[in-house]
Amino acid sequence: MNETGLVMPLLDLIIIVIYIILVLALGLLSVRKTKLSSQQYFLAGKSLPWFMVGAALFSANISTIHLVGLAASGYNEGLVWGNFEWMATFCLIILALVFAPFYFRTKISTLPEFLEKRYSRGARLMAAFMAIIAALFIHIGMSIYAGAIVFKKFFGTDVVVSIIIISIVTAIYTILGGLKAVVVTETIQTVILIFGALIVTVFCLLALPAHGITSLAQLKGAMRPDQLSMLHTNSQVGLNWYAVFLGYPILGIWYWCTDQTIVQRVLGSRSEPDAQHGALFAGLLKITPVFIMVLPGVFGYVLFRDIIGNNANETLPIIIMNLIPVGIRGIIAAALLAALMSTISAALNSAATLVAIDIAKSIKPNLRDKAQVNIGRVSAVLIMILAIIWSTQGGRYSSIFEAINAIGSDLAPPITTVFLWGVLWKRGTKQAAITTLISGFLMGITAFVLDLPVFGTKKIITEGLGIHFLMQAWWMFVICSIIYVTTSLLTPKPEPSQIEGLTWKSPKEILIGKRITGIADPRLLAAFLFALMVVLYFIFR
């Protein structure tokens, strides 16, 4: 070991290099005989089966930030950070039942396009701009920074070199191959992700007896108080149960139901049932990170707290260094690469889609197919460059995992408001949508600047006013909802023809609007998944 991290044995390095080559080859080969029309490039020709949709949703979400950040969070506070994983399951149920039917039936290519159908062109352009900002600042920029830091710790690689390698490999198959290449690689990477994280968990469990821990009681005795509890009342990091249940859905509905980076996989589904089943499958997969990503951090506290000390971000590297044999270590590193590349490629492809379809084609409606693809490729390159520049600011945040959620809490409220009210309330108007998006975005920018922090070193809202980012998201959603409802009531109601097929007649129609078609009915599967989550929360309360 050197001062920057682990010295990787030759076998592990060979595994990593082979993995990079295979991912690059598979991504490009998946589209070698496909004529890349705009629909093929941006939506995989609407050919994705449910299992690929679900696996790609999961893989696009799980990044190196999760593997390293959740382990660090588990070490510090325990399973409470797993709420960001389990609450996502409820949001994916909402995606499957509330939003996916409209997205598929309206044959949209982007989420902002849905807003144009429901509201106006102005709402579409504003939402597209905000989605590109999210992709650049959160999905790509923070992921690149996380990957560079991890590779420095693991392999002693210079941060700049890591950023360049990661960016080039991911950009090649994403920019050349489009969504089909992204989803094919994401499906494979999901398997590697889960397998790699599972290996770490198993080796942690096997190491417990050697440290004198042979029972659950002994394990709990060696932990911090409430380290195995999901629901806290007096959380020192602001993750109280009410903040989770009020604030997370605002972030979750934005991220899982309206964000192009994620939902683009649903838009590429081959059928409406595939779109719904894929979302529910992803919800089932989201149960696993608590056990294979957060729990290893808890084990890290029990096994190696004398070594880790206050450097929680070292938890995963130290577990791997001390417990994982040579060869298998290379598989874990491949899992880290999988997480990193899948997140970046997903965001890069979605950002390119937004620029080409929502902005370029809106400005020039007669834009040819080939020109759209070229614009998408050029914009992907430019966005990647900007994200690399922004990634250097990642050190401003105490935790990378906290960073992506804190930034998300600034962007999410107005978008969640216009989408959620838009499909559930027929009275919502186009004036209300654009007013809410603009005012909410300005509020978010203000909160972002105050909490970065740009002025001084103190986070003015989080630390000065004591409002956690989850509660910030909740209160901004309340304000945005007031703006939306008030503006809607003060402006002419939409014509019935304008909202036909774009809103539910009533919330109960979602569940009882048509008869149950069998055991595979999305409503039955969603009910099972919901019940499973209630049981899990009861066990780990």
Secondary structure by P-SEA (a helix, b strand, c coil): cccccccccaaaaaaaaaaaaaaaaaaaaccccccccccccccccccccaaaaaaaaaaaccccccaaaaaaaaaccccccaaaaaaaaaaaaaaacccaaaaaaaccccaaaaaaaaccaaaaaaaaaaaaaaaaccccaaaaaaaaaaaaacccccaaaaaaaaaaaaaaaaaaccaaaaaaaaaaaaaaaaaaaaaaaaaaaaaccccccccaaaaaaaccccccccccccccccccaaaaaccaaaaaaaaccccccccccccccccaaaaaaaaaaaaaaaaccccccaaaaaaaaacccccccccccaaaaaaaaccccaaaaaaaaaaaaaaaaaaaaaaaaaaaaaaaccccccccccccaaaaaaaaaaaaaaaaaaaaaacccccccccaaaaaaaaaaaccaaaaaaaaaaaccccccaaaaaaaaaaaaaaaaaaaaaaaccccccccccccccccaaaaaaaaaaaaaaaaaaaaaacccccccccccccccccccccccccccccccaaaaaaaaaaaaaaaaaaac
